[in-house]
């Protein structure tokens, strides 16, 4: 196989179920390099946002599956109180991206929110699509 889907299809969109209590979210992601991805996700029923980087172990190889490790900034806005609770999220996971651009991903890791009465573990399950030809590099 001489095709790296992370290199050929760097820009994608996704739907996610995750967080503390099965929070639905939408996200965008971009492979800066085949082994380094920038992500932004926003909950559409809550004010939970996250942005971060995810490293894909062996992402430079021409393989559809990679193990992942990431670091994210999480922010949960409380509009009633006018406050934002922030913390970090450090997941380990797995992603499979087919040659057609569709992908599935799963991850779990500790989160560091101090002011939220929540499970200290944060997780994500996602499905999405990476577009062909939307890349700025050669």
QUITA-V867850 format. One record per pair of residues at least 6 apart in sequence whose C-alpha atoms are under 8 Angstrom apart, sorted by sequence separation. I is the first residue (numbers start at 1). J is the second residue. D is the distance in whole Angstrom. If there is no record, write none. Layout:
# QUITA-V867850
I_J_D, I_J_D
This chain:
# QUITA-V867850
17_23_5, 18_24_6, 31_37_4, 32_38_7, 42_48_6, 43_49_6, 77_83_6, 78_84_6, 97_103_4, 16_23_8, 17_24_5, 18_25_8, 30_37_5, 31_38_6, 42_49_4, 59_66_6, 77_84_4, 78_85_8, 96_103_5, 97_104_7, 113_120_8, 16_24_6, 17_25_6, 29_37_7, 30_38_5, 41_49_6, 42_50_7, 58_66_7, 76_84_6, 77_85_6, 95_103_7, 96_104_6, 112_120_7, 15_24_7, 16_25_5, 29_38_6, 30_39_7, 40_49_7, 41_50_5, 57_66_6, 58_67_8, 75_84_6, 76_85_5, 95_104_6, 96_105_6, 111_120_6, 15_25_6, 16_26_6, 29_39_4, 40_50_6, 41_51_7, 56_66_6, 57_67_5, 75_85_6, 76_86_6, 95_105_4, 110_120_6, 111_121_6, 15_26_5, 16_27_8, 28_39_6, 29_40_6, 39_50_8, 40_51_4, 56_67_6, 57_68_6, 75_86_4, 94_105_6, 95_106_7, 110_121_5, 111_122_6, 14_26_6, 15_27_6, 27_39_7, 28_40_6, 39_51_6, 40_52_7, 56_68_5, 57_69_8, 74_86_5, 75_87_7, 93_105_7, 94_106_6, 109_121_6, 110_122_6, 13_26_8, 14_27_5, 27_40_6, 28_41_7, 38_51_8, 39_52_6, 55_68_6, 56_69_7, 73_86_7, 74_87_5, 93_106_5, 94_107_6, 108_121_7, 109_122_6, 13_27_6, 14_28_6, 27_41_4, 38_52_6, 39_53_6, 54_68_6, 55_69_5, 73_87_6, 74_88_6, 93_107_4, 108_122_6, 109_123_6, 13_28_4, 26_41_6, 27_42_6, 38_53_5, 39_54_8, 54_69_6, 55_70_6, 73_88_5, 74_89_7, 92_107_5, 93_108_6, 108_123_4, 12_28_6, 13_29_6, 25_41_6, 26_42_6, 37_53_6, 38_54_7, 54_70_4, 72_88_6, 73_89_6, 91_107_6, 92_108_6, 107_123_6, 108_124_6, 11_28_8, 12_29_5, 25_42_5, 26_43_6, 36_53_7, 37_54_5, 53_70_6, 54_71_7, 71_88_7, 72_89_5, 91_108_5, 92_109_6, 106_123_8, 107_124_5, 11_29_6, 12_30_6, 25_43_4, 26_44_7, 36_54_6, 37_55_6, 52_70_7, 53_71_6, 71_89_6, 72_90_6, 91_109_4, 106_124_6, 107_125_7, 10_29_8, 11_30_5, 24_43_6, 25_44_6, 36_55_5, 37_56_8, 52_71_6, 53_72_6, 70_89_8, 71_90_5, 90_109_5, 91_110_7, 105_124_8, 106_125_5, 10_30_5, 11_31_7, 23_43_7, 24_44_7, 25_45_8, 35_55_6, 36_56_6, 52_72_4, 70_90_5, 71_91_7, 89_109_7, 90_110_6, 105_125_6, 106_126_6, 10_31_5, 24_45_7, 35_56_5, 51_72_5, 52_73_6, 69_90_7, 70_91_5, 89_110_6, 90_111_7, 104_125_8, 105_126_5, 10_32_7, 23_45_7, 34_56_8, 35_57_7, 50_72_6, 51_73_5, 69_91_6, 70_92_7, 89_111_4, 104_126_6, 105_127_6, 23_46_8, 35_58_7, 36_59_8, 50_73_5, 51_74_7, 68_91_8, 69_92_5, 88_111_5, 89_112_7, 104_127_4, 7_31_7, 10_34_8, 35_59_4, 50_74_4, 68_92_6, 69_93_6, 87_111_7, 88_112_5, 103_127_6, 104_128_7, 6_31_6, 34_59_5, 35_60_6, 49_74_6, 50_75_6, 67_92_8, 68_93_5, 87_112_5, 88_113_7, 102_127_7, 103_128_5, 7_33_7, 34_60_5, 48_74_7, 49_75_5, 67_93_6, 68_94_6, 87_113_5, 102_128_6, 103_129_6, 6_33_8, 7_34_5, 48_75_6, 49_76_6, 67_94_4, 68_95_7, 86_113_6, 87_114_7, 102_129_4, 103_130_8, 6_34_5, 47_75_8, 48_76_4, 66_94_6, 67_95_6, 85_113_7, 101_129_5, 102_130_6, 6_35_8, 47_76_6, 48_77_7, 65_94_7, 66_95_5, 85_114_8, 101_130_5, 4_34_8, 47_77_5, 65_95_6, 66_96_7, 85_115_6, 101_131_6, 47_78_7, 65_96_4, 85_116_7, 91_122_8, 101_132_7, 64_96_5, 65_97_6, 91_123_8, 64_97_5, 89_122_7, 64_98_6, 64_99_7, 6_59_7, 4_60_7, 4_61_7, 5_62_8, 4_62_4, 5_63_8, 3_62_5, 4_63_6, 5_64_7, 2_62_6, 3_63_8, 4_64_7, 1_62_6, 1_63_8, 6_97_8, 5_97_7, 9_101_7, 5_98_7, 5_99_6, 3_99_8, 5_101_7, 20_118_6, 20_119_6, 20_121_7, 20_122_6, 19_122_5, 20_123_7, 18_122_7, 19_123_5, 18_123_5, 19_124_6, 18_124_4, 17_124_6, 18_125_6, 16_124_7, 17_125_5, 16_125_6, 17_126_6, 16_126_4, 15_126_6, 16_127_7, 14_126_7, 15_127_6, 14_127_6, 15_128_6, 14_128_4, 13_128_6, 14_129_6, 12_128_7, 13_129_6, 12_129_5, 13_130_7, 12_130_4, 11_130_5, 12_131_6, 10_130_7, 11_131_6, 9_130_5, 10_131_7, 9_131_5, 10_132_8, 9_132_5, 11_134_6, 8_132_7, 9_133_6, 10_134_7, 11_135_7, 8_133_7, 9_134_7, 10_135_6, 9_135_7, 8_135_8
